[in-house]
Amino acid sequence: MMPFPFSPHTRRAFLGKVTQGVGAVAFASLLGRTTARAASAASARGVVWPLPLPQKAKRVIWLTMAGGPSQFETFDPKPKLAAMHGEPMPESLTRGQQLAQLQGQKLVCHAPQFPFAKFGKNQTEISTLLPHLGGVIDDICLIRSMTTDAINHDPAHMFMNTGAQIAGRPSMGAWVNYGLGSESENLPGFVVMVTTGPGRSPQPIATRQWSSGFLPSRFQGVQLHSRGDAVHYLSNPGQTTRAQQGADVRAITELNREHDAWVHDPEIATRIAQYEMAFQMQASVPELMDLRGEDARTLALYGCTPGDGSFAANCLLARRLVERGVRFIQLYHRDWDHHSLLREELPLRCKETDQAAAALITDLKQRGMLDETLVVWTGEFGRTPMSQDNKGTAGRDHHNKSMSMWLAGGGVKGGIVHGATDELGYAAVEDVCTVHDLHATMLHQLGIRHDAFTVKFQGLDAKLTGVEGANVIEKILA
């Protein structure tokens, strides 16, 4: 008798086969929710079904200003800090506190470098560097009391994205994609795009920031490139037709399914899904990325031209992705790390992003999609109220005790300011919020209870909002 090319008698294969035999019913009862979750994970609707909470938002667009924008030149005016410019920072605030590059140095107050103006019905004060966001401030919930645990870039990005400072945990987009599934049949449920402001070398961004971690890899973020081919190897090789490519994919799928029938490996299901998704993307992505079909008024609203690869173009693409059912979209714009040249560099970053971010809110609203789309704008941490003087070109150091950010749409109140920092902006003191609270609020608006959305990992019930405790920010919800 001819031997098998591989032995099917592995522990995993045996356990899988048991469920197909006479003992299927009894064995399924032992597996319980694990089997049910695995089955539902393969469906388009995700593992959280039915939703335990009313779903106010169906999708998320997360705008990451990578590097750490200064709140003192954007969203948190501090007259007292301006009055104390050049004076020593009170030691009562800073004694024993964690600092990044100012540790052990003389700490001197540094005034906000640009004026603020009042916008909207409630006369909310934000920087004059952001006039377009000022024009939509009545749709924005501004949080001035956000805090984070990390004080250096890479762990801070990991914490903002995954709720943990160490690598290996699923990103928030992967959690949402896993929990809710995707509404799109020919695009990934989680899409990432990155742009960089011209000028200095920005801090790096790692693909682990949109990883699926210990979740199946098909839930990880898929990066679409802003210039050139949006996805590597998207086009068919020469002389290969789409029909031929489709036949290859079907044949590979059948081989994978036959193999999976023996070994029952969840990553084979991922491989099958990714082959099929890649085939669909060969047709859907070129159409998605082609902005020439957008009218001149829309292009002018965002301030972009087709193919320019700008943050503005990516904001417009985010709207197009929302229209096509993508669940989670994350846009990174780099080069906000201003230890020096703050006055010279920050206006450039604001100019590159202000109009586009405001246009995204306006465009979603006029198309009736803002109510069901949660838009988030944030960096990975804030900046210090003290000067970091690098050879006369002053900037600000990393800071985790106070930062500003905003949300819009998705059942969040517009036109309000939540929380406050002390009079010098060193620490959040009123309605203090954490990154875990932000994640809990996002999940809540998507219809998911953050404390019940768990996956067994290394014997623990792992979740996006961690074990330290998190609270939905109820005061900002409509």
C-alpha positions as CSV (number, residue, x, y, z in Angstrom):
1,M,0.0,0.0,0.0
2,M,1.3,3.5,-0.9
3,P,2.2,5.6,2.1
4,F,0.5,8.9,2.7
5,P,2.5,12.0,1.7
6,F,2.1,13.2,5.3
7,S,0.7,11.6,8.4
8,P,-2.8,12.8,9.3
9,H,-2.5,11.3,12.8
10,T,-1.6,14.4,14.7
11,R,-3.3,15.4,17.9
12,R,-4.9,18.4,16.1
13,A,-6.1,16.2,13.3
14,F,-7.5,13.6,15.6
15,L,-9.4,16.1,17.7
16,G,-10.8,17.7,14.6
17,K,-11.9,14.3,13.2
18,V,-13.6,13.4,16.4
19,T,-16.1,16.2,15.8
20,Q,-17.1,14.6,12.5
21,G,-17.8,11.2,13.9
22,V,-20.3,9.5,16.2
23,G,-19.1,11.6,19.2
24,A,-19.6,14.9,17.5
25,V,-22.4,16.2,19.7
26,A,-20.7,15.3,23.0
27,F,-17.3,16.7,21.8
28,A,-18.9,19.9,20.6
29,S,-20.5,20.4,24.0
30,L,-17.0,20.2,25.5
31,L,-15.7,22.8,23.1
32,G,-18.6,25.1,23.9
33,R,-18.1,28.8,23.1
34,T,-14.6,28.2,21.5
35,T,-16.1,26.3,18.7
36,A,-18.9,28.8,18.3
37,R,-16.5,31.6,18.1
38,A,-14.3,29.9,15.6
39,A,-17.2,29.2,13.4
40,S,-18.6,32.8,13.6
41,A,-15.1,34.2,13.0
42,A,-15.2,32.8,9.5
43,S,-18.4,34.7,8.8
44,A,-18.5,38.2,7.5
45,R,-20.3,39.6,10.6
46,G,-17.5,38.8,13.1
47,V,-17.5,37.1,16.4
48,V,-19.6,39.6,18.4
49,W,-23.1,38.7,17.4
50,P,-25.7,39.8,18.4
51,L,-24.3,43.1,19.4
52,P,-24.8,43.7,23.2
53,L,-25.1,47.4,22.8
54,P,-26.9,49.8,20.4
55,Q,-24.5,50.5,17.5
56,K,-24.1,54.2,17.0
57,A,-21.0,53.9,14.8
58,K,-20.5,51.3,12.1
59,R,-16.9,52.2,11.2
60,V,-13.9,54.1,12.4
61,I,-11.5,56.5,10.7
62,W,-8.5,57.0,12.9
63,L,-6.2,59.9,12.0
64,T,-2.7,59.5,13.7
65,M,-0.4,62.5,13.8
66,A,2.7,60.5,14.4
67,G,5.4,62.1,16.5
68,G,3.3,63.8,19.2
69,P,1.6,67.1,18.2
70,S,2.0,70.0,20.7
71,Q,-1.3,70.7,22.4
72,F,0.0,74.2,23.3
73,E,0.1,75.3,19.7
74,T,-3.0,73.4,18.6
75,F,-5.9,72.8,21.1
76,D,-5.0,73.9,24.7
77,P,-4.5,77.6,25.2
78,K,-2.6,78.5,28.3
79,P,-2.5,82.3,29.2
80,K,-0.7,81.6,32.5
81,L,2.0,79.7,30.7
82,A,2.4,82.6,28.3
83,A,2.7,85.0,31.3
84,M,5.5,82.8,32.8
85,H,7.5,82.4,29.6
86,G,11.2,82.0,30.5
87,E,10.6,81.5,34.2
88,P,11.4,78.3,36.0
89,M,8.7,75.6,35.9
90,P,7.3,75.2,39.5
91,E,9.1,72.2,41.1
92,S,5.9,71.2,42.8
93,L,4.6,70.1,39.4
94,T,7.7,68.3,38.2
95,R,9.4,66.8,41.2
96,G,9.9,63.1,40.8
97,Q,8.0,63.1,37.5
98,Q,9.0,61.0,34.4
99,L,10.5,63.1,31.6
100,A,12.1,61.9,28.3
101,Q,15.0,64.2,27.3
102,L,14.7,66.9,29.9
103,Q,15.5,64.7,32.8
104,G,18.0,66.5,35.1
105,Q,17.9,69.7,33.1
106,K,16.8,73.2,34.0
107,L,13.0,73.3,33.4
108,V,11.8,76.6,31.9
109,C,8.3,77.6,31.0
110,H,7.7,77.9,27.2
111,A,4.8,80.1,26.0
112,P,2.4,78.9,23.3
113,Q,4.1,80.0,20.1
114,F,1.0,80.9,18.1
115,P,-2.2,82.8,18.9
116,F,-5.6,81.1,19.6
117,A,-9.0,82.2,18.2
118,K,-12.6,81.4,19.1
119,F,-14.7,79.3,16.7
120,G,-18.2,78.0,16.5
121,K,-21.4,78.5,18.5
122,N,-19.6,77.9,21.8
123,Q,-16.6,80.0,21.0
124,T,-14.1,77.1,21.4
125,E,-10.5,78.3,21.4
126,I,-8.1,76.5,19.1
127,S,-4.9,77.6,17.3
128,T,-5.0,80.0,14.4
129,L,-2.9,77.3,12.6
130,L,-6.1,75.3,12.3
131,P,-8.7,77.6,10.7
132,H,-10.4,74.8,8.7
133,L,-11.0,72.7,11.8
134,G,-12.2,75.8,13.4
135,G,-14.9,75.9,10.7
136,V,-16.2,72.5,11.7
137,I,-15.6,72.8,15.5
138,D,-19.4,72.5,16.1
139,D,-19.1,68.9,14.8
140,I,-16.0,68.1,17.0
141,C,-15.7,66.9,20.6
142,L,-12.3,68.2,21.8
143,I,-10.7,66.4,24.7
144,R,-8.0,68.3,26.5
145,S,-7.5,65.8,29.3
146,M,-6.1,62.7,27.6
147,T,-3.2,60.9,29.2
148,T,-1.1,57.9,28.2
149,D,1.3,55.5,29.9
150,A,4.2,55.7,27.5
151,I,6.7,58.5,27.0
152,N,8.8,57.3,24.0
153,H,7.6,56.9,20.5
154,D,7.6,53.2,19.8
155,P,6.0,52.1,23.1
156,A,3.6,55.0,22.9
157,H,2.5,54.0,19.4
158,M,2.1,50.4,20.6
159,F,0.0,51.6,23.5
160,M,-2.2,53.8,21.5
161,N,-2.8,51.1,18.9
162,T,-3.0,47.9,21.0
163,G,-3.5,49.0,24.6
164,A,-0.1,47.5,25.6
165,Q,3.4,48.9,25.3
166,I,4.9,45.6,24.3
167,A,4.7,44.2,20.8
168,G,2.6,41.2,19.9
169,R,-0.9,42.3,20.9
170,P,-3.6,42.9,18.3
171,S,-4.1,46.4,17.1
172,M,-7.4,48.2,17.7
173,G,-8.3,47.9,14.0
174,A,-7.7,44.1,14.1
175,W,-9.9,43.8,17.2
176,V,-12.7,45.7,15.5
177,N,-12.3,43.7,12.3
178,Y,-12.4,40.5,14.2
179,G,-15.3,41.5,16.4
180,L,-17.6,43.0,13.7
181,G,-16.3,41.6,10.4
182,S,-16.2,43.6,7.2
183,E,-19.1,44.9,5.1
184,S,-16.9,44.8,2.0
185,E,-16.5,41.7,-0.2
186,N,-13.6,43.0,-2.2
187,L,-11.5,45.1,0.2
188,P,-9.9,44.3,3.5
189,G,-11.8,45.2,6.7
190,F,-8.8,47.1,8.0
191,V,-6.8,49.5,5.8
192,V,-3.8,51.6,6.7
193,M,-2.2,54.5,4.7
194,V,0.9,56.5,5.6
195,T,2.1,60.0,4.5
196,T,5.1,62.0,5.5
197,G,5.6,65.7,5.6
198,P,8.6,67.0,3.6
199,G,11.6,68.1,5.6
200,R,13.3,66.5,8.6
201,S,13.6,62.7,9.2
202,P,10.5,61.6,11.0
203,Q,10.2,58.9,13.6
204,P,9.7,55.4,12.0
205,I,6.4,53.6,11.9
206,A,6.4,49.8,12.2
207,T,3.9,47.4,10.6
208,R,3.4,45.8,14.1
209,Q,1.3,48.9,14.9
210,W,-1.5,47.4,12.7
211,S,-0.7,43.7,13.5
212,S,-3.4,41.1,14.3
213,G,-1.1,39.8,17.2
214,F,-2.6,36.6,18.5
215,L,-5.8,36.9,16.4
216,P,-5.9,35.2,13.0
217,S,-3.7,37.1,10.6
218,R,-6.5,37.8,8.2
219,F,-7.7,40.5,10.6
220,Q,-4.5,42.6,10.4
221,G,-4.3,45.9,8.7
222,V,-3.5,46.0,5.0
223,Q,-1.3,49.0,3.9
224,L,-2.3,50.8,0.7
225,H,0.6,52.9,-0.6
226,S,0.0,56.5,-1.5
227,R,2.2,56.5,-4.5
228,G,3.0,54.0,-7.1
229,D,1.3,50.6,-6.9
230,A,-1.2,50.7,-4.0
231,V,-0.4,47.1,-3.2
232,H,2.7,45.2,-4.1
233,Y,2.3,42.5,-6.8
234,L,-1.3,43.6,-7.5
235,S,-1.1,43.3,-11.2
236,N,-1.1,39.9,-13.0
237,P,2.2,38.7,-14.6
238,G,2.4,39.4,-18.3
239,Q,0.4,37.1,-20.6
240,T,-1.8,36.0,-17.6
241,T,-5.5,36.8,-17.9
242,R,-7.9,37.4,-15.0
243,A,-9.8,34.2,-15.9
244,Q,-6.5,32.2,-15.7
245,Q,-5.7,33.9,-12.4
246,G,-9.1,33.1,-11.1
247,A,-8.7,29.4,-12.0
248,D,-5.4,29.3,-10.2
249,V,-6.9,30.8,-7.1
250,R,-9.8,28.3,-7.2
251,A,-7.4,25.4,-7.6
252,I,-5.2,26.6,-4.7
253,T,-8.3,27.0,-2.5
254,E,-9.4,23.5,-3.1
255,L,-6.0,22.1,-2.3
256,N,-5.9,24.2,0.9
257,R,-9.4,22.9,1.9
258,E,-8.4,19.3,1.4
259,H,-5.3,19.8,3.5
260,D,-7.3,21.7,6.2
261,A,-9.8,18.7,6.3
262,W,-6.9,16.7,7.7
263,V,-5.0,19.1,9.9
264,H,-7.6,21.6,11.0
265,D,-5.2,24.6,11.1
266,P,-7.0,28.0,11.5
267,E,-4.2,29.7,9.5
268,I,-5.2,27.6,6.5
269,A,-8.6,29.2,6.6
270,T,-6.8,32.6,6.7
271,R,-4.7,31.6,3.7
272,I,-7.8,30.7,1.7
273,A,-9.5,34.0,2.7
274,Q,-6.4,36.0,1.8
275,Y,-5.9,34.4,-1.6
276,E,-9.6,35.1,-2.4
277,M,-9.3,38.7,-1.1
278,A,-6.2,39.4,-3.1
279,F,-7.9,38.2,-6.2
280,Q,-10.8,40.5,-5.5
281,M,-8.5,43.4,-4.8
282,Q,-6.9,43.2,-8.2
283,A,-10.1,44.6,-9.6
284,S,-11.3,46.8,-6.6
285,V,-8.1,48.6,-5.6
286,P,-7.3,50.3,-8.9
287,E,-10.9,51.6,-9.1
288,L,-10.7,52.7,-5.4
289,M,-7.4,54.6,-5.8
290,D,-8.4,56.4,-9.0
291,L,-9.6,59.8,-7.9
292,R,-10.2,61.2,-11.4
293,G,-13.9,60.3,-11.0
294,E,-14.3,62.8,-8.1
295,D,-15.7,66.2,-9.2
296,A,-13.6,69.3,-9.0
297,R,-15.6,70.7,-6.1
298,T,-14.7,67.6,-3.9
299,L,-11.0,67.7,-4.9
300,A,-11.0,71.4,-4.0
301,L,-12.7,70.7,-0.7
302,Y,-9.9,68.4,0.3
303,G,-7.1,70.4,-1.4
304,C,-5.7,67.5,-3.4
305,T,-5.1,66.4,-6.9
306,P,-5.5,62.8,-8.2
307,G,-2.3,60.8,-7.6
308,D,-0.5,63.4,-5.5
309,G,0.0,60.9,-2.6
310,S,-0.9,63.5,0.1
311,F,-2.6,63.3,3.4
312,A,-5.5,65.1,1.8
313,A,-5.8,62.5,-0.9
314,N,-5.7,59.8,1.7
315,C,-8.6,61.5,3.6
316,L,-10.6,61.4,0.4
317,L,-9.7,57.8,-0.1
318,A,-10.9,57.2,3.5
319,R,-14.3,58.5,2.5
320,R,-14.3,56.2,-0.5
321,L,-13.3,53.2,1.7
322,V,-16.2,54.0,4.0
323,E,-18.6,54.0,1.1
324,R,-17.3,50.5,0.1
325,G,-17.9,49.0,3.6
326,V,-14.4,49.0,5.1
327,R,-14.7,48.8,8.8
328,F,-11.5,50.4,10.2
329,I,-9.3,53.0,8.3
330,Q,-6.1,54.4,9.9
331,L,-4.2,57.3,8.3
332,Y,-0.8,58.1,9.6
333,H,0.9,61.5,8.9
334,R,4.4,61.7,10.2
335,D,6.9,64.3,11.3
336,W,5.2,65.9,14.3
337,D,8.2,65.3,16.6
338,H,9.3,68.8,17.3
339,H,12.1,68.8,19.9
340,S,13.4,71.8,18.0
341,L,12.2,74.1,15.2
342,L,8.7,74.1,16.6
343,R,7.8,77.5,15.2
344,E,9.2,76.6,11.8
345,E,7.9,73.0,11.4
346,L,4.5,72.9,13.1
347,P,2.8,75.4,10.7
348,L,3.8,73.1,7.9
349,R,2.3,70.0,9.4
350,C,-0.9,71.9,10.3
351,K,-1.1,73.2,6.7
352,E,-0.7,69.6,5.3
353,T,-3.6,68.2,7.5
354,D,-6.0,71.0,8.7
355,Q,-8.0,71.4,5.5
356,A,-8.1,67.7,4.7
357,A,-9.3,66.6,8.2
358,A,-12.0,69.3,8.2
359,A,-13.0,68.3,4.6
360,L,-13.4,64.7,5.7
361,I,-15.9,65.7,8.4
362,T,-17.8,68.0,6.0
363,D,-17.8,65.4,3.2
364,L,-19.1,62.6,5.4
365,K,-21.7,64.9,6.9
366,Q,-23.1,66.1,3.6
367,R,-23.3,62.5,2.3
368,G,-25.2,61.4,5.5
369,M,-22.3,59.1,6.7
370,L,-20.9,61.1,9.6
371,D,-23.5,59.9,12.1
372,E,-22.4,56.3,11.6
373,T,-18.6,57.0,11.2
374,L,-16.4,57.7,14.2
375,V,-13.5,60.0,13.3
376,V,-10.6,60.2,15.7
377,W,-7.6,62.6,15.6
378,T,-4.7,62.1,17.9
379,G,-1.0,61.6,18.3
380,E,0.8,59.1,20.5
381,F,1.4,61.5,23.4
382,G,1.6,65.3,24.1
383,R,4.4,67.8,24.6
384,T,5.9,69.5,27.7
385,P,5.0,73.0,28.7
386,M,8.8,73.4,29.3
387,S,11.2,74.4,26.6
388,Q,13.7,72.0,25.1
389,D,16.2,74.5,23.7
390,N,18.4,72.8,21.0
391,K,21.0,75.3,20.2
392,G,18.6,78.2,20.1
393,T,15.9,76.4,18.0
394,A,13.3,75.7,20.8
395,G,10.9,72.9,20.8
396,R,9.1,70.7,23.4
397,D,9.9,67.3,24.9
398,H,7.6,64.2,25.0
399,H,4.9,64.3,27.6
400,N,2.4,61.7,28.8
401,K,0.5,63.5,31.5
402,S,-1.5,65.8,29.2
403,M,-2.4,65.7,25.5
404,S,-5.3,67.0,23.4
405,M,-7.2,65.0,20.8
406,W,-10.7,65.1,19.1
407,L,-13.5,62.9,17.9
408,A,-16.4,63.6,15.5
409,G,-19.5,61.7,14.4
410,G,-20.4,58.2,15.5
411,G,-22.8,59.3,18.3
412,V,-20.3,61.7,19.9
413,K,-21.4,65.2,21.0
414,G,-20.2,68.0,18.7
415,G,-19.2,71.5,19.7
416,I,-18.0,70.6,23.3
417,V,-14.7,70.6,25.2
418,H,-14.2,67.7,27.6
419,G,-11.7,67.9,30.5
420,A,-9.0,70.4,31.3
421,T,-5.3,70.6,32.3
422,D,-3.8,72.7,35.1
423,E,-3.1,76.4,34.4
424,L,0.4,75.6,33.0
425,G,-0.8,72.5,31.1
426,Y,1.5,70.1,32.8
427,A,-1.1,67.5,33.9
428,A,-4.7,66.7,33.2
429,V,-6.8,67.6,36.2
430,E,-10.4,67.6,35.2
431,D,-12.3,64.6,33.7
432,V,-9.0,62.8,33.2
433,C,-9.1,60.3,30.3
434,T,-6.8,57.3,29.5
435,V,-6.1,55.5,26.3
436,H,-8.0,52.5,27.7
437,D,-11.0,54.8,28.2
438,L,-10.7,56.0,24.6
439,H,-10.6,52.4,23.3
440,A,-13.6,51.5,25.6
441,T,-15.6,54.4,24.2
442,M,-14.8,53.5,20.6
443,L,-15.9,49.9,21.2
444,H,-19.0,51.1,23.0
445,Q,-20.1,53.2,20.1
446,L,-19.5,50.2,17.8
447,G,-22.0,48.2,19.9
448,I,-19.4,46.2,21.8
449,R,-18.9,45.9,25.5
450,H,-15.2,46.3,26.0
451,D,-15.0,44.3,29.2
452,A,-16.7,41.3,27.7
453,F,-14.8,41.3,24.4
454,T,-12.0,38.9,25.2
455,V,-9.9,36.2,23.6
456,K,-8.0,33.5,25.6
457,F,-4.3,34.1,25.3
458,Q,-1.6,32.4,27.4
459,G,-4.3,31.4,29.9
460,L,-5.7,35.0,30.3
461,D,-8.8,36.7,29.0
462,A,-7.0,39.3,26.8
463,K,-8.8,42.4,25.7
464,L,-8.0,45.7,23.9
465,T,-8.7,47.7,27.1
466,G,-6.2,45.8,29.2
467,V,-6.5,44.7,32.8
468,E,-5.9,48.0,34.5
469,G,-9.5,49.1,34.1
470,A,-11.3,51.3,31.6
471,N,-14.4,53.5,31.6
472,V,-16.5,54.6,28.7
473,I,-16.3,58.4,28.5
474,E,-20.0,58.9,29.0
475,K,-20.0,62.7,29.1
476,I,-19.0,63.0,25.4
477,L,-21.7,60.7,24.1
478,A,-24.8,62.1,22.5
